[in-house]
Amino acid sequence: MVDLLSVHFEESGTRVRRVQGSGVRRETFTVISSDGRVVEPIDDYLAACTDREHSPNTIRARAFDLRAWLVFLDLLGVGLLDASPEHVDQFAGWLRRPVQPGRLRTVEEADPPAREPSTVNRALDSVCMFYEFLARRGVGLSAHLVRYRPARSGDYGGFLAGIASAPVKERKTRLKEVTRRPATLTDDEVQAILDACDRLRDRLLIALMFETGCRIGQALGLRHEDINTDRSAITLRPRENNVNRARGKSREAKQIPVRRTLLDLYTDYLFAEYGELGSDYVFVSLWNGPYGSPMTYWGVMSLVKRLRKRTGIDFHPHVFRHTHATALLRAGVRLEVAAELLTHSSTRTTADIYAHLDTDDLVQELERVGFWEAR
């Protein structure tokens, strides 16, 4: 395997390394121990994830989670194949304690938790899935990391709702997560950010993310062939060969309707700034970096930093997706339509992230049904 990148950790010498994959996925990851050797059980598991065509970002996250698990076990003097469910419980607590590299951390009262519950739960899922993989090789820890409970309302959907009674498998060790509404921008804030863009390319990028809710990876991977001016639509396509390593989560191409004003902005950008440049990519470097090369994540974050400074608004690219999705649901767009527009694989994903009501939403609904008089 060809070494593309290695990330070192001072506290243990254990590191995550990006390597060249095979087949459809050109990029994958592995974990290297402090003695410079590949940790074979983890490498085999990550290779299986690659074969299953998991997203490189997902595989990278799993690699870092398992690297943390390996560091924790090393501190305890426990082998990877000798771990017990009790160690998994201790691992959850260890991840939450303030970071003090190189030793089992102690908690200071004033120190905030090192990681959010959602981050810890993701790491626990990675550990459990790793041992489920090993269970097929005869390592028995996996069976002790889950429990079965009676089915409850909401566990099943569709024709199984109210019928299915099979026990539901769940992780034994899991932290309670606090549901938070995704951060959003007001219309005035979005307008201020758009007005702060002094180049059409930048304005088009911000407008595209706001008006379609697309992910930044989907925007950076956009090609001219994906824009259909006749149908007033763009097609968000998953591609594995983007030279700027841009990625979107969806596995299927989705055609999304757009307003004519966005297409007019695209046309203005082509004539005023893009010119005769021969590139397939819509968003390219025109002022910084290699001229004509596809715009990168770094380029977007550099733009965001400039816009933050000009507007005084603290935002990140994904907040435009949150803003768009929240606006869709507040306008009464059906959940299944919103899920399609957001390229979610299921309506449950959309509901879990965005279908949370604040006080103003509740008041509006009470007024709409006549339970309260309109203010």
C-alpha angles and dihedrals in degrees: 000000000000115000109230103164139355126196114204128209118205097207099064112001088238111129145178116239129195112223138180112269130204135234119013095345109067094183132051140148141236138186122244120202125226091265091059097255128127111253095237102202091050092043090052091050094048089047088055089051088052092050089052087055096241114172114273088234090056092047090049091052091049090050093053091045092052091044088057090048090051092050090050093051090047090055089053093044091239123140121237091245094042098060121125134204088258089062090053090055090050091047091058091054093044092055091054096051120094112275115263104162120227103019144059100280126240121213121242114199094233095046116102120227112278094227138023118249090249091057092048091049091052090053091049090051089052091052093047094048090048092055091043085058091049091047088072085061094052101267103137105199093096095073091057095053096065137053134195124232133180115276116263133199109283096030091101132038138194118019091349093063109117092002108067114087101167113131115264120233117225138167116266095213112054134136122228111253124212112228110232128187110243113254113259139184129234121238090253091053092050090049091049091053092048091048090051091060108099094186129062092226091058093044090050092051093051092043091049093053092045098045098042103026090228120161119253090246090055091050094049091049093051116125128198089247088062092064115083109190093180094058094033091234142116127212118222106208128188109232131179096193103064106139090211089055091240114164140179124202098232118096096202132061112254126196111215124192116234134189122259091242090064091051090049089054089050090052092048089051092052094051100038103038114003096053119159095341109144104221133125092214121091096208113051139158109268103158109017127039127009106346113250096009117133113273113256136214087255090055091052093049090049088054092047091053091053092048092048090054093047097046104029088228116134107218143137129209095260092059089076089061091050091048093049094047094048091049091052094054094042089053089057099253108162115258094240091052092048090050090053093049091049091047091236116162092227141010089242090068090053093047094047093053105034113014095091120121126217126201094274091052091051093049092050092051093048089051093046094056092044096246088123128029113249113263 
